[in-house]
Amino acid sequence: MPAAPSDRPAAASGPAPGRALRLFKDWFWRPPRPHGETIVDRRVSPLELLYDLVYATVIAQAGNHLAEHLSVGGLFEFTVVFSLTWIAWANGSLYLELHGRLDGRTRAYFFLQIGILAVLAVYAGDAAGGGGGFAIAYAAFLVVMTWLWYEVRLEDARVHPEFLADTGRYVVAMVVSVLVILVSAFLPSQPRLVVWAIFTVAWVFLLLIFGRSRVGLGRGMAPTDSLVERFATLTIIVLGEVMFGVVEGLSQSQHDATTISTGMIALAVGFGFWWIYFDVVGGKLPKPDGGALASWILSHYPITLAIAAAGAGMVSLIEHAHDGRTPEPTSWLLAGAVAVGLVFLVPTWRALADASRLASVHRPLWMATVAGAAASVIIGWARPAPWLLAFLLVVVLGLVWAVVVRGFALAGGWGPDGSEAAAK
């Protein structure tokens, strides 16, 4: 029998507000997912896309500095700053992939990170000589990540104690990282860069060690579509830096036919990177074993570094569009970026789950990328006119793509619509 009208307000105002508050608290501050609790059908969230966008700002600031300081020293500084940025991105992205939730706690911590990264971007344009501001902001970021990984260790202790040894080592590595970066803030600019370079090498070795650990990446991380999409998104971000470089170069130069044509050909270099990456390795799952996962993750680092550096070089290339020969630093930067990007496609490909099924593709892929890298170095050494240098690099990328796609087609890994899935 329905309650009397006078009874309904009392029922509605009883325990419902308290229950709603408890439900909100349960949702807002849930613990992180422990290791091994992978969400296989997980989708990349809007929070992650916003998170990536902030890294685009940091990389753009560092790229602007390189564009203004095209030299061996400028390239070294850019490489080191990009490396620190990539390590931060990998730490945050892998945490979200492995342990994040769609709750308020995850959002709060990552909005905090985004705020710190905004400050980091302010100093990224002159990271080494900015009075230690970049290092202090980076150390603050690492403090947040250290706490997040420590909370994961607490959950592992409760649910999956077999991961405790590895997570404990990782937390220790994070604490040491905070101290190293914080100390570097008080060093002169050149020693600071050296410390950061050593820090980068140490992190590469750390990831390799965890990849081969008994319960490391192999058991703690399952390859998922969302993981692949995260790394593809970063590749798209650095490809955007090529567009920014072209636009910046055109904005600072006279708008005649030669300059605009050079800019459009230079933009095609970015298109060439896109075609090769997404047709060869993009969107494909890596193998589930730890060594292959570590190789797949780490090989993205030089690929994205090369593309971002190429974007910075576009500014100088377009500014010198009327020169008879490309300036030497610009020529070597662009040609070297193409060579590095091509060479590191091979370890990325070898780490894919389909590498064994399409083993016959490996030989043409290896030969094409090595030949393309060698040709790029020769082009950089020859230093033709800016438009011709860009055009020849586009030709190299196009030929490598054609050889690789032919290998896919002959191996049955290329469908009628240009997708591998169609051929299965």
C-alpha positions in Angstrom: 0.0 0.0 0.0 1.5 3.4 -0.9 2.7 5.6 1.9 0.6 8.5 2.9 1.7 11.9 1.6 2.8 12.9 5.1 5.1 9.9 5.3 7.1 10.5 2.1 9.2 13.5 3.1 10.3 11.7 6.2 11.3 8.6 4.3 13.2 10.6 1.7 15.0 12.7 4.4 16.0 9.7 6.5 19.3 8.0 5.8 19.5 9.0 2.1 21.8 12.0 2.6 24.2 10.1 4.8 24.2 7.1 2.4 24.9 9.5 -0.6 27.8 11.0 1.2 29.3 7.6 2.0 28.8 6.5 -1.6 30.5 9.7 -2.8 33.5 9.2 -0.4 33.8 5.6 -1.5 33.9 6.7 -5.2 36.1 9.8 -4.7 39.0 8.2 -2.7 39.3 4.7 -3.9 42.7 3.0 -3.6 44.7 2.4 -6.8 44.4 -0.8 -8.7 47.2 -3.2 -7.6 49.6 -4.9 -10.0 48.0 -7.6 -12.1 44.5 -6.1 -12.2 44.6 -4.9 -15.8 41.5 -3.7 -17.4 41.7 -5.4 -20.8 39.0 -3.5 -22.5 39.9 -0.2 -21.0 39.6 3.0 -23.1 41.8 6.1 -23.0 40.0 8.7 -20.8 39.6 12.4 -21.4 41.9 13.0 -18.4 44.7 11.2 -20.2 44.2 13.2 -23.4 44.4 16.4 -21.3 47.5 15.1 -19.6 49.2 14.5 -22.9 48.3 18.0 -24.1 50.3 19.6 -21.3 53.3 17.5 -22.3 52.9 19.0 -25.8 53.4 22.4 -24.3 56.6 21.3 -22.5 58.0 19.8 -25.7 57.1 22.8 -27.8 58.9 25.1 -25.4 62.0 23.0 -25.5 61.7 22.8 -29.3 61.6 26.6 -29.6 64.8 26.8 -27.7 66.5 24.3 -30.0 65.2 26.2 -33.1 66.9 29.3 -31.7 70.1 27.5 -30.8 70.9 25.1 -33.6 74.3 23.7 -32.4 75.7 20.6 -30.9 75.2 22.1 -27.4 71.7 23.2 -28.2 70.8 19.7 -29.5 72.4 18.1 -26.4 70.3 20.3 -24.1 67.1 19.6 -26.1 67.8 15.8 -26.0 68.3 15.9 -22.3 65.2 18.0 -21.6 63.1 15.9 -24.0 64.4 12.8 -22.2 63.3 14.0 -18.8 59.9 15.0 -20.3 59.5 11.5 -21.8 60.4 9.8 -18.6 57.8 11.9 -16.7 55.2 11.1 -19.4 56.0 7.4 -19.3 55.7 7.3 -15.5 52.4 9.1 -15.4 50.9 7.3 -18.4 51.9 3.8 -17.2 50.5 4.6 -13.7 47.2 5.5 -15.3 47.2 2.5 -17.5 48.1 0.0 -14.7 46.6 1.6 -11.6 44.4 4.5 -12.3 40.7 4.7 -11.9 37.9 7.0 -13.1 37.5 8.3 -9.5 38.1 11.6 -7.8 41.4 10.6 -6.3 43.0 9.9 -9.7 41.6 13.1 -11.1 42.8 15.2 -8.2 46.4 13.8 -8.3 46.6 14.2 -12.0 45.3 17.7 -12.1 48.0 18.4 -9.5 50.5 17.0 -11.9 49.1 19.1 -14.7 49.6 22.2 -12.6 53.2 21.3 -11.9 53.8 20.5 -15.6 52.5 23.9 -16.5 55.2 25.4 -14.3 57.7 23.0 -15.9 56.8 24.2 -19.4 57.6 27.8 -18.3 61.2 26.8 -17.6 61.5 24.3 -20.4 62.6 27.0 -22.9 65.8 27.5 -21.0 65.9 24.5 -18.7 69.7 24.3 -18.1 70.2 28.0 -17.5 66.9 28.9 -15.9 68.3 29.1 -12.4 67.2 25.6 -11.4 63.5 26.3 -11.8 63.0 23.4 -14.2 64.8 21.0 -11.8 62.7 22.1 -8.8 59.4 21.8 -10.8 60.5 18.4 -12.1 61.5 17.2 -8.5 58.0 18.3 -7.4 56.4 16.2 -10.1 58.6 13.2 -9.0 57.4 13.6 -5.4 53.8 13.3 -6.5 54.6 10.2 -8.6 56.7 8.7 -5.8 53.7 8.9 -3.5 51.4 7.4 -6.1 53.7 4.4 -6.6 54.1 4.0 -2.9 50.3 3.7 -2.6 50.4 1.0 -5.2 53.0 -0.8 -3.1 50.6 -0.7 -0.1 47.8 -2.2 -2.3 50.3 -4.9 -3.5 51.1 -5.7 0.1 47.4 -6.3 0.7 46.5 -8.2 -2.5 49.5 -9.3 -4.5 52.6 -9.6 -2.2 54.6 -11.3 -4.9 55.1 -7.8 -6.5 56.4 -6.3 -3.3 60.1 -6.7 -4.1 59.8 -5.0 -7.5 57.5 -2.2 -6.4 59.7 -1.6 -3.4 62.8 -1.2 -5.7 60.8 1.1 -8.0 59.7 3.4 -5.1 63.4 3.5 -3.9 64.4 4.5 -7.4 61.8 7.3 -7.4 63.1 8.6 -4.1 66.6 8.6 -5.4 65.4 10.4 -8.5 63.8 13.1 -6.4 67.1 13.7 -4.5 69.2 13.7 -7.7 67.1 16.2 -9.6 66.7 18.4 -6.5 70.5 18.5 -6.0 70.9 19.3 -9.7 68.9 22.5 -9.3 71.9 24.0 -7.4 74.5 23.1 -9.9 75.9 25.3 -12.8 74.2 24.8 -16.1 76.7 22.4 -17.8 77.1 20.0 -14.8 73.3 20.1 -14.4 72.9 18.9 -17.9 75.4 16.1 -17.4 73.6 15.0 -14.2 70.3 14.9 -16.2 72.0 12.9 -19.0 73.2 10.3 -16.4 69.8 10.3 -14.9 68.3 9.5 -18.3 70.7 6.6 -18.9 70.0 5.2 -15.5 66.2 5.2 -16.1 66.7 3.4 -19.4 68.6 0.7 -17.6 66.1 0.6 -14.9 63.2 -0.1 -17.3 65.3 -2.8 -19.0 66.0 -4.5 -15.7 62.3 -4.4 -14.7 61.5 -5.8 -18.1 63.6 -8.9 -17.4 62.6 -9.2 -13.7 60.8 -12.3 -12.5 57.6 -10.5 -11.8 58.2 -7.2 -13.5 56.6 -5.9 -16.7 55.8 -9.4 -17.9 53.3 -10.1 -15.1 52.5 -6.6 -14.0 51.5 -5.2 -17.4 49.3 -6.9 -20.0 49.5 -5.4 -23.6 46.1 -3.6 -24.2 44.7 -1.4 -26.9 44.7 1.5 -24.5 48.4 1.1 -23.8 49.1 1.1 -27.6 46.9 4.1 -28.0 48.8 6.0 -25.3 52.1 5.7 -27.1 50.5 6.4 -30.5 49.0 9.6 -29.0 52.5 10.8 -27.9 53.7 10.1 -31.4 50.9 12.3 -32.8 51.9 15.0 -30.3 55.5 15.2 -31.6 54.2 15.0 -35.2 52.3 18.1 -34.3 55.6 19.8 -33.4 56.6 19.4 -37.1 53.5 21.4 -38.0 54.3 24.0 -35.4 57.8 24.2 -36.7 56.6 24.8 -40.3 54.1 27.4 -39.2 56.7 29.2 -37.1 59.2 29.2 -39.9 56.6 30.5 -42.4 55.5 33.2 -39.9 59.0 34.5 -39.5 59.9 34.5 -43.3 58.7 36.4 -46.4 55.6 34.8 -47.9 56.8 34.1 -51.4 56.5 31.0 -53.6 59.9 29.6 -52.7 59.4 29.9 -48.9 55.8 28.5 -49.0 56.8 25.7 -51.3 59.7 24.8 -49.0 57.4 24.8 -46.0 54.9 22.5 -47.7 57.6 20.0 -48.7 59.0 20.2 -45.1 55.5 19.4 -43.8 55.5 16.3 -46.0 58.5 15.0 -44.0 56.1 14.9 -41.0 53.5 13.1 -43.2 56.2 10.6 -44.1 56.9 9.9 -40.5 53.2 9.4 -39.9 52.8 6.9 -42.8 55.7 4.8 -41.7 55.0 4.7 -38.0 51.3 4.0 -38.2 51.5 1.5 -41.1 54.5 -0.4 -39.6 54.1 -0.4 -35.8 51.2 2.0 -34.8 48.1 0.4 -33.4 49.6 -3.0 -33.0 50.0 -4.9 -29.7 53.4 -5.7 -28.3 54.3 -9.2 -27.0 53.2 -10.0 -23.5 56.7 -10.9 -22.1 58.6 -8.3 -20.1 61.7 -8.0 -22.3 59.6 -7.3 -25.4 57.4 -4.8 -23.5 60.5 -3.0 -22.2 62.0 -2.9 -25.7 58.7 -1.7 -27.2 58.3 1.1 -24.6 61.9 2.3 -24.8 62.2 2.2 -28.6 59.4 4.8 -28.8 61.7 7.2 -26.9 64.3 7.8 -29.7 61.5 7.7 -32.4 59.5 10.5 -30.7 62.8 12.4 -29.9 63.8 12.3 -33.5 60.4 13.6 -34.7 60.3 16.4 -32.1 63.9 17.5 -33.1 62.9 17.5 -36.8 60.0 19.8 -35.9 62.5 22.3 -34.3 64.7 22.1 -37.4 61.9 23.1 -39.7 62.1 26.7 -38.5 65.6 27.2 -39.7 65.0 25.2 -42.9 62.2 27.6 -44.0 64.0 30.7 -42.8 66.8 29.8 -45.2 64.5 28.8 -48.1 66.4 31.1 -50.5 69.8 29.9 -49.6 71.8 27.8 -52.2 72.7 25.3 -49.5 71.0 24.3 -46.3 72.9 25.5 -43.2 75.0 22.7 -41.8 73.4 22.4 -38.4 69.9 22.4 -40.0 70.9 19.8 -42.6 72.4 17.4 -40.1 69.6 17.9 -37.6 66.8 17.0 -40.1 68.7 14.2 -41.9 69.8 12.8 -38.6 66.3 12.9 -37.2 65.0 10.9 -40.2 67.8 8.4 -39.8 67.2 7.8 -36.1 63.5 7.5 -36.6 63.9 4.9 -39.2 66.5 2.8 -37.4 64.5 2.5 -34.2 61.4 1.2 -36.1 63.2 -2.2 -36.2 63.3 -2.9 -32.4 59.7 -1.5 -32.1 58.6 -3.9 -34.8 60.5 -6.9 -33.3 58.7 -6.4 -30.0 55.2 -6.7 -31.6 53.1 -9.8 -31.1 52.7 -10.2 -34.9 56.5 -10.1 -35.5 56.7 -13.9 -35.4 53.7 -14.4 -37.6 55.1 -12.0 -40.2 58.7 -13.0 -39.8 59.3 -12.7 -43.5 58.7 -8.9 -43.2 61.7 -8.4 -40.9 64.4 -8.7 -43.6 62.9 -6.1 -46.0 62.0 -3.9 -43.0 65.6 -4.1 -41.7 67.2 -3.5 -45.1 64.9 -0.7 -46.0 65.3 1.2 -42.7 69.1 0.9 -42.7 69.3 1.9 -46.4 67.0 4.8 -45.7 69.0 5.9 -42.7 72.3 5.8 -44.7 70.7 7.7 -47.5 69.5 10.4 -45.1 73.0 10.8 -43.7 74.4 11.3 -47.2 71.7 13.9 -47.9 72.6 15.7 -44.7 76.3 15.7 -45.6 75.6 17.0 -49.1 73.5 19.9 -47.8 71.4 20.7 -50.9 69.1 23.7 -51.1 66.4 23.6 -48.3 63.6 22.7 -50.6 65.6 19.9 -52.2 66.8 18.5 -48.9 63.2 18.3 -47.6 62.1 16.7 -50.9 64.9 14.1 -50.8 64.0 13.2 -47.3 60.4 12.8 -48.3 61.5 10.5 -51.1 63.6 8.4 -48.7 60.6 8.0 -46.3 58.3 7.2 -49.2 60.6 4.5 -50.6 61.1 2.9 -47.2 57.3 2.9 -46.7 56.8 1.3 -50.2 59.4 -1.5 -49.5 57.9 -2.3 -46.1 54.3 -2.3 -47.4 55.3 -4.6 -50.2 56.7 -7.0 -47.6 53.5 -6.8 -45.6 51.4 -7.5 -48.7 53.5 -10.5 -49.8 53.4 -11.9 -46.2 49.6 -11.6 -46.1 49.6 -8.9 -43.5 48.1 -6.1 -45.7 44.4 -6.1 -46.4 42.5 -4.6 -49.4 41.6 -1.5 -47.3 45.2 -1.1 -46.2 44.7 -2.6 -42.7 46.4 -5.6 -41.2 43.2 -6.7 -39.6 41.5 -7.2 -43.0 44.2 -9.7 -44.0 43.6 -12.0 -41.0 
